[in-house]
C-alpha cells in the first residue's frame, strides 16, 4: 500500500510517493514559502494531490523541523517557519480526504534509517543528524520514542559543556554548538587563524572572505591536516555526548546522518575513540556499533510516509 511523505525544510519542500518497501516511486520538490503559513499548506496540499494521481494512497505524512505534539497533529514551534501552536494536521485535513500525520523531521529520518537503512538489523537505535544544527531520533524496542509531550529526542540540546557556548534554544553548552556543521566551520576557522596545519584552510577562506562547508568538506576528502584536525575535534565532542546517551538509552547502534556525516569513517573513528574514553563501566557490558546513514536526502520523505502508513493501519 502506497503512502506519501512530505519533508518541509527552511528552503525547500520535498515530496514522494513511497511503497511499503521504502522505495520512492515518484518525487517532487518546491521552494518553501517560509514566511507564509497558508502558502505552505497550499503547497503541501497540491503536492499530495499530484503525487496521488492514479495511485491508491492510504495516508500522507508531513515532516518538519520543530516541536510536534504527541498526537502528531500540532507544531508547537518551528525555528525556520512562522509556526507557533500551528494545527497543521487539521488544516491539511480540511483540504484533503486522506489520513494525515505530522512528525518531527529528524524523527522521520531516523525512522527511515531504522526501517530501511543503517538501523534495520537492530531493535534499539539512536540517530544524530549533523547539519546546520544537531537533530536526533531514538528507537527503542522497535518503537519510535516521542516523549510524554511529543517533543522527545531533541539530542542537539543535550548539554555537554557547563556554561559553554550560547545556543539558539536559550541554554549554553549544547552539543549542537560542538557537533554540528556550524561548529565544524568555527573549529576550522580557529585552526586557520593559527597557521601551520591551518594554511590550506586560510587559503580557502581568502577565496570568498569566509570558509564554507563545501570547502572544508573538500579539504577533509583531500586529507588536509588542518581540516582533519577540526573534524577530530568535532568527533571528540560527539563521542563524549554518545557515551552519556548510551548510559541512558543503551542503543545497539548509533547512526549519523546529515552533511557532516558524509565524511564517513574519518568522522566515525574519533567518535568511537572519544566514546570509549568516556563510556561508564567500559568493558563490563556490550558496546554499540557506529554507522553512517544510508538513505541520505531521501530519509525524511521515506520516514514520513512509513509513519503515516503505520498510523493509518492502526
C-alpha positions as CSV (number, residue, x, y, z in Angstrom):
1,X,0.0,0.0,0.0
2,X,1.4,3.4,-1.0
3,X,1.9,6.4,1.2
4,X,3.1,9.9,0.6
5,X,5.9,11.6,2.5
6,X,6.4,15.4,2.7
7,X,9.5,16.9,4.2
8,X,9.2,20.7,4.8
9,X,12.6,22.4,5.1
10,X,13.5,26.0,5.5
11,X,14.3,26.4,1.8
12,X,12.5,23.5,0.0
13,X,9.6,21.2,0.4
14,X,10.3,17.6,-0.8
15,X,7.5,15.1,-1.5
16,X,7.5,11.5,-2.6
17,X,5.2,8.6,-3.3
18,X,6.6,5.6,-1.3
19,X,5.7,1.9,-1.4
20,X,5.7,-0.4,1.6
21,X,9.3,-1.4,0.9
22,X,10.6,2.1,1.3
23,X,11.1,2.6,-2.4
24,X,10.4,6.0,-3.9
25,X,8.1,5.8,-6.9
26,X,7.6,9.5,-7.7
27,X,9.1,12.6,-6.2
28,X,8.7,16.4,-6.4
29,X,10.4,19.5,-4.9
30,X,9.2,23.0,-4.5
31,X,10.6,26.2,-2.8
32,X,9.4,26.7,0.7
33,X,7.3,29.9,1.1
34,X,8.7,30.1,4.7
35,X,7.1,33.5,5.6
36,X,3.6,32.4,4.6
37,X,2.0,29.6,6.6
38,X,-1.1,29.5,4.4
39,X,1.0,29.2,1.3
40,X,2.9,26.3,2.8
41,X,-0.4,24.4,3.5
42,X,-1.5,25.1,-0.1
43,X,1.8,23.8,-1.5
44,X,1.7,20.6,0.6
45,X,-2.0,20.0,-0.5
46,X,-1.1,20.5,-4.2
47,X,1.9,18.1,-3.9
48,X,-0.1,15.4,-2.2
49,X,-2.8,15.8,-4.9
50,X,-0.3,15.4,-7.7
51,X,1.6,12.5,-6.2
52,X,-1.7,10.7,-5.5
53,X,-3.0,10.9,-9.1
54,X,-3.6,7.4,-10.5
55,X,-2.4,5.6,-7.3
56,X,-4.1,4.0,-4.3
57,X,-2.7,6.0,-1.4
58,X,-3.5,5.1,2.2
59,X,-2.0,8.1,4.0
60,X,0.3,11.1,3.9
61,X,2.9,12.1,6.4
62,X,4.4,15.5,6.8
63,X,7.8,16.1,8.5
64,X,9.0,19.5,9.7
65,X,11.8,20.8,11.9
66,X,10.3,21.8,15.2
67,X,8.4,20.5,18.3
68,X,5.4,18.3,17.4
69,X,2.8,17.2,19.9
70,X,2.3,13.6,20.9
71,X,-0.9,13.3,18.8
72,X,1.2,14.0,15.6
73,X,-1.0,17.0,14.9
74,X,0.2,20.4,16.2
75,X,3.5,22.1,15.6
76,X,4.3,23.7,18.9
77,X,7.3,25.6,17.5
78,X,9.2,25.6,14.2
79,X,12.6,27.5,14.1
80,X,12.6,28.2,10.4
81,X,8.9,28.7,9.7
82,X,6.5,31.1,11.3
83,X,4.6,28.3,13.1
84,X,3.6,28.7,16.8
85,X,1.0,26.2,18.0
86,X,0.1,25.6,14.4
87,X,-2.8,23.0,14.0
88,X,-1.1,21.7,10.8
89,X,-2.8,18.3,10.6
90,X,-6.3,19.8,10.9
91,X,-5.5,22.5,8.3
92,X,-4.5,19.7,5.9
93,X,-7.4,17.5,6.7
94,X,-9.8,20.4,6.0
95,X,-8.5,20.3,2.4
96,X,-7.7,16.6,1.8
97,X,-9.7,13.4,2.0
98,X,-6.8,11.2,3.3
99,X,-5.3,10.3,6.7
100,X,-2.6,12.8,7.7
101,X,0.1,12.7,10.3
102,X,2.7,15.3,11.3
103,X,6.2,14.4,12.6
104,X,9.5,16.0,13.5
105,X,11.8,15.8,10.6
106,X,14.7,14.1,12.5
107,X,12.2,11.5,13.8
108,X,11.1,10.8,10.3
109,X,14.6,10.5,9.0
110,X,15.6,8.3,11.9
111,X,12.6,6.0,11.4
112,X,13.5,5.6,7.8
113,X,17.1,4.5,8.7
114,X,15.7,2.1,11.3
115,X,13.2,0.5,8.9
116,X,15.2,0.6,5.7
117,X,18.7,1.8,6.3
118,X,21.7,1.6,8.7
119,X,19.5,0.6,11.7
120,X,17.4,-2.1,10.0
121,X,19.1,-5.0,11.8
122,X,18.6,-3.6,15.3
123,X,15.7,-3.1,17.7
124,X,17.4,-0.1,19.5
125,X,18.9,2.7,17.5
126,X,19.9,6.3,18.3
127,X,20.5,8.6,15.4
128,X,22.1,12.0,15.3
129,X,21.7,14.2,12.2
130,X,24.6,16.6,11.8
131,X,23.7,19.6,9.7
132,X,23.5,23.3,10.5
133,X,22.4,22.0,13.9
134,X,22.1,18.6,15.5
135,X,18.9,16.6,15.3
136,X,18.1,13.3,16.8
137,X,15.8,10.3,16.8
138,X,15.6,7.4,19.2
139,X,14.1,4.0,18.5
140,X,13.8,1.6,21.5
141,X,12.4,-1.9,21.3
142,X,11.2,-1.2,17.7
143,X,9.2,1.8,18.7
144,X,10.0,5.5,17.9
145,X,10.5,7.4,21.1
146,X,8.4,10.7,21.3
147,X,8.3,11.5,25.0
148,X,5.3,12.5,27.1
149,X,4.6,15.7,25.2
150,X,5.8,14.6,21.8
151,X,9.0,16.7,21.7
152,X,11.5,14.0,22.9
153,X,14.8,13.0,21.4
154,X,16.0,16.6,20.9
155,X,19.6,15.4,21.2
156,X,21.1,18.6,19.9
157,X,20.2,20.3,23.2
158,X,21.9,17.8,25.4
159,X,24.3,19.9,27.5
160,X,27.9,18.8,27.2
161,X,29.8,21.9,28.5
162,X,28.5,23.7,31.6
163,X,28.4,27.4,30.9
164,X,29.6,26.7,27.4
165,X,28.8,28.4,24.1
166,X,25.3,30.0,23.9
167,X,22.7,28.0,21.9
168,X,19.7,29.2,20.0
169,X,17.5,27.3,22.4
170,X,18.4,29.7,25.2
171,X,20.7,27.4,27.1
172,X,24.5,27.2,27.0
173,X,26.9,24.3,26.1
174,X,24.5,22.2,24.0
175,X,26.1,19.5,21.7
176,X,24.6,21.5,18.8
177,X,27.3,24.1,19.4
178,X,30.1,21.5,19.3
179,X,28.9,18.7,16.9
180,X,27.2,20.5,14.0
181,X,28.2,21.7,10.6
182,X,28.3,25.2,12.0
183,X,30.5,24.1,14.8
184,X,32.9,22.4,12.3
185,X,33.2,25.8,10.5
186,X,34.0,27.5,13.7
187,X,36.7,25.0,14.6
188,X,38.2,25.2,11.1
189,X,38.3,28.9,11.3
190,X,40.1,28.8,14.6
191,X,42.7,26.4,13.1
192,X,43.1,28.7,10.0
193,X,43.8,31.6,12.4
194,X,46.8,29.8,13.9
195,X,48.6,29.0,10.7
196,X,50.7,25.9,10.5
197,X,48.4,23.0,9.7
198,X,45.7,25.6,9.0
199,X,47.4,27.2,6.0
200,X,45.1,25.4,3.4
201,X,42.1,26.4,5.4
202,X,43.3,30.0,5.5
203,X,43.9,30.0,1.7
204,X,40.4,28.6,1.1
205,X,38.9,31.3,3.4
206,X,40.5,34.1,1.3
207,X,38.6,33.0,-1.8
208,X,35.2,34.3,-0.6
209,X,36.2,36.0,2.7
210,X,34.9,33.1,4.7
211,X,35.1,29.4,4.9
212,X,32.2,27.3,3.5
213,X,31.1,23.8,4.4
214,X,31.9,22.7,0.8
215,X,35.4,24.0,1.1
216,X,36.0,22.2,4.5
217,X,34.5,19.0,3.1
218,X,36.8,19.1,0.1
219,X,39.8,19.6,2.3
220,X,38.8,16.7,4.5
221,X,38.4,14.5,1.5
222,X,41.8,15.6,0.3
223,X,43.4,14.7,3.7
224,X,44.3,18.2,4.7
225,X,45.7,18.1,8.2
226,X,44.0,21.3,9.4
227,X,40.6,20.2,8.2
228,X,41.1,16.7,9.6
229,X,42.0,18.2,13.0
230,X,38.8,20.2,13.0
231,X,36.8,17.0,12.2
232,X,38.6,15.1,15.0
233,X,37.7,17.9,17.5
234,X,34.1,17.7,16.4
235,X,34.1,13.9,16.6
236,X,35.6,14.1,20.1
237,X,32.6,16.1,21.4
238,X,30.1,13.8,19.6
239,X,31.7,10.7,21.1
240,X,31.5,12.1,24.6
241,X,27.8,13.0,24.1
242,X,27.1,9.5,22.8
243,X,28.7,8.0,25.9
244,X,26.2,9.9,28.0
245,X,23.4,8.9,25.7
246,X,24.4,5.3,25.9
247,X,24.2,5.3,29.7
248,X,20.5,6.2,29.4
249,X,19.4,4.7,26.2
250,X,21.7,1.7,25.7
251,X,21.3,1.6,21.9
252,X,22.7,-1.3,19.8
253,X,23.8,1.2,17.1
254,X,24.4,4.9,16.8
255,X,23.7,6.2,13.3
256,X,25.0,9.5,12.0
257,X,23.3,11.4,9.2
258,X,23.4,14.9,7.7
259,X,26.0,16.7,5.6
260,X,28.9,16.4,8.1
261,X,28.4,12.6,8.3
262,X,29.4,12.3,4.6
263,X,33.0,12.2,5.9
264,X,32.3,8.6,6.7
265,X,34.9,6.7,8.8
266,X,37.1,9.8,9.0
267,X,34.4,11.1,11.3
268,X,33.4,7.8,13.0
269,X,37.0,7.0,14.1
270,X,37.3,10.0,16.5
271,X,33.7,9.5,17.6
272,X,34.5,5.8,18.6
273,X,37.7,6.8,20.3
274,X,36.1,9.5,22.4
275,X,33.0,7.3,23.1
276,X,35.2,4.6,24.6
277,X,37.2,7.1,26.6
278,X,34.0,8.5,28.2
279,X,31.9,5.3,28.4
280,X,30.8,4.5,32.0
281,X,31.7,0.9,33.1
282,X,33.6,0.3,29.9
283,X,34.4,-3.4,29.4
284,X,31.6,-4.6,31.6
285,X,28.7,-4.6,29.0
286,X,28.4,-4.8,25.2
287,X,29.3,-1.8,23.2
288,X,27.2,-0.3,20.4
289,X,28.1,-0.2,16.7
290,X,28.6,3.1,14.8
291,X,27.3,3.6,11.3
292,X,26.7,6.3,8.7
293,X,23.1,6.8,7.5
294,X,22.3,5.2,4.2
295,X,19.2,7.0,2.9
296,X,20.8,10.4,2.8
297,X,18.4,13.1,1.4
298,X,15.5,10.7,1.0
299,X,15.2,9.7,4.6
300,X,12.8,12.4,5.6
301,X,10.1,11.6,2.9
302,X,10.5,7.9,3.3
303,X,10.2,8.0,7.1
304,X,7.3,10.4,7.0
305,X,5.4,8.1,4.5
306,X,6.1,5.0,6.6
307,X,5.0,6.6,9.8
308,X,1.8,7.8,8.2
309,X,1.1,4.3,6.8
310,X,1.6,2.7,10.3
311,X,-0.7,5.4,11.8
312,X,-3.5,4.7,9.2
313,X,-3.3,0.9,9.7
314,X,-3.8,1.0,13.5
